[in-house]
Amino acid sequence: MKMNRREFLTSAALAPLVTVPFMGPAQAAARWGRAVVLVELKGGNDGLNTVVPYTDSTYYSLRPNIAVPKETVLQLDERLGLAKELAPLMALWDQGQLAVALGVGYPDPNLSHFRGIQIWDTATDSSEFSQRGWIGQLYDEVEAPPAEFAADGMVLGRGVFGPLEAPGRRVMVLKNIGQLDAAALLPTIAPAPGMAVDPNPLAHVLGVQQDFKSGAAAILAKGVENVDAKASFPEGKFGLQMELAAKMIAGGVQVPVIKVTLGGFDTHAAQVDEQPLLHAELASGLSAFADSMRGHGMWDDVLVMTYAEFGRRPKENGSGGTDHGTSAPHFLMGGRVKGGLYGEQPPLDDLVNRDNLQHRLHFRSLYATVAQEWWGMDASFLKEAPLGAIA
């Protein structure tokens, strides 16, 4: 049964991860009036058929059956261009509000879906393990969002907490799951390792539940379902997620991070059929979101960033697809973004690690851009320099 947007909102699940908070060191107040929308391209998007090296003959020799035809590429410069299904993003490029980070990856990459996204979510080196997401760590070690905010973060759709996961954080999940048994919705309590919880467990549980109800009430009180999006969003789950994100921000819901997910990028076979559809869905959703934010005069207050667990290999496989690879390009967009190309396109004639691309830009540089340039927070644990992509 198809659900309209009002039904989706009123029957959705709002489930927080709420635990004992850790107070970080004091510093200058972060710019919490600026929102971040994280877009996970689940499965590992193929970068070479996204940002296409259309003048490189090696690209076409490595992909005789799945390469993007040169004549269809939307040129960014004399060497690189976008796949034609990403055409809705070209207006942002022309306006200088789309940054393309090239060759994003990290040393000694892990090509497992589970481990790969864990590394990206926690901003750790490939040899390190952590259960805290990089934004959760930022909240813990630098500054947490104001207590009066509805939540520290929100996940739309069926995605996991990912970058937001950390003890003490109020993360809500809004799932598009149709009819829902409310009795199954209970807050999750997961105390931080080595930290004592309230000696009265019942009081702690009741406190968490009250915090959950207050956050949910703050969101629903905004009447988000009645907000005029001021843009036409595409059909489908991703378009719905982006529309809800736009309505929440425009409706005044105070939440610093909204995470959305577009799945299906694990294109081991039939990539020429599958990836263009995903590109079209991605670009139309992002473009509509930008239109919505402009319509509300809020485009300068929002930063959108894509990420994924890995890219794909340069050489096509025998099934008309690509296998798990290393580096890939990612997008940042917003009214304050300084558009252009950042990093460097990995060379196709210098492959390593089982015929994989060498990364040219550490993914933590994207995170440092969010933390330092966007929010104005000292995030030395991210180790990398920001891109210089925010005006």
Stockholm file with secondary structure:
# STOCKHOLM 1.0

chainA/1-391         MKMNRREFLTSAALAPLVTVPFMGPAQAAARWGRAVVLVELKGGNDGLNTVVPYTDSTYYSLRPNIAVPKETVLQLDERLGLAKELAPLMALWDQGQLAVALGVGYPDPNLSHFRGIQIWDTATDSSEFSQRGWIGQLYDEVEAPPAEFAADGMVLGRGVFGPLEAPGRRVMVLKNIGQLDAAALLPTIAPAPGMAVDPNPLAHVLGVQQDFKSGAAAILAKGVENVDAKASFPEGKFGLQMELAAKMIAGGVQVPVIKVTLGGFDTHAAQVDEQPLLHAELASGLSAFADSMRGHGMWDDVLVMTYAEFGRRPKENGSGGTDHGTSAPHFLMGGRVKGGLYGEQPPLDDLVNRDNLQHRLHFRSLYATVAQEWWGMDASFLKEAPLGAIA
#=GR chainA/1-391 SS CCCCHHHHHHTCCBCCBCCCCCCCCCCSCCCTTSEEEEEEETTCCCSTTTEECTTCHHHHHHCTTTCCCGGGCEESSSSCEECGGGGGGHHHHHTTCEEEEEEEECSSCCCCHHHHHHHHHHTCCTTCCCSSCHHHHHHHHTCCCCTTSSCSEEEESSCCCGGGCCTTCCEEEECCCSSCCGGGCCCBCCCCTTCCCCSSHHHHHHHHHHHHHHHHHHHHTTTGGGSCCSSCCCSSHHHHHHHHHHHHHHTTCCCSEEEEEECCCCCSSCHHHHHHHHHHHHHHHHHHHHHHHHHTTCGGGEEEEEECSCCBCSSCCTTSSCCBCSCEEEEEESTTBCCEEEECCCCTTSCBTTTBCCCSEEHHHHHHIIIIIISCCCCGGGCSCCCSCBC
#=GC SS_cons         CCCCHHHHHHTCCBCCBCCCCCCCCCCSCCCTTSEEEEEEETTCCCSTTTEECTTCHHHHHHCTTTCCCGGGCEESSSSCEECGGGGGGHHHHHTTCEEEEEEEECSSCCCCHHHHHHHHHHTCCTTCCCSSCHHHHHHHHTCCCCTTSSCSEEEESSCCCGGGCCTTCCEEEECCCSSCCGGGCCCBCCCCTTCCCCSSHHHHHHHHHHHHHHHHHHHHTTTGGGSCCSSCCCSSHHHHHHHHHHHHHHTTCCCSEEEEEECCCCCSSCHHHHHHHHHHHHHHHHHHHHHHHHHTTCGGGEEEEEECSCCBCSSCCTTSSCCBCSCEEEEEESTTBCCEEEECCCCTTSCBTTTBCCCSEEHHHHHHIIIIIISCCCCGGGCSCCCSCBC
//
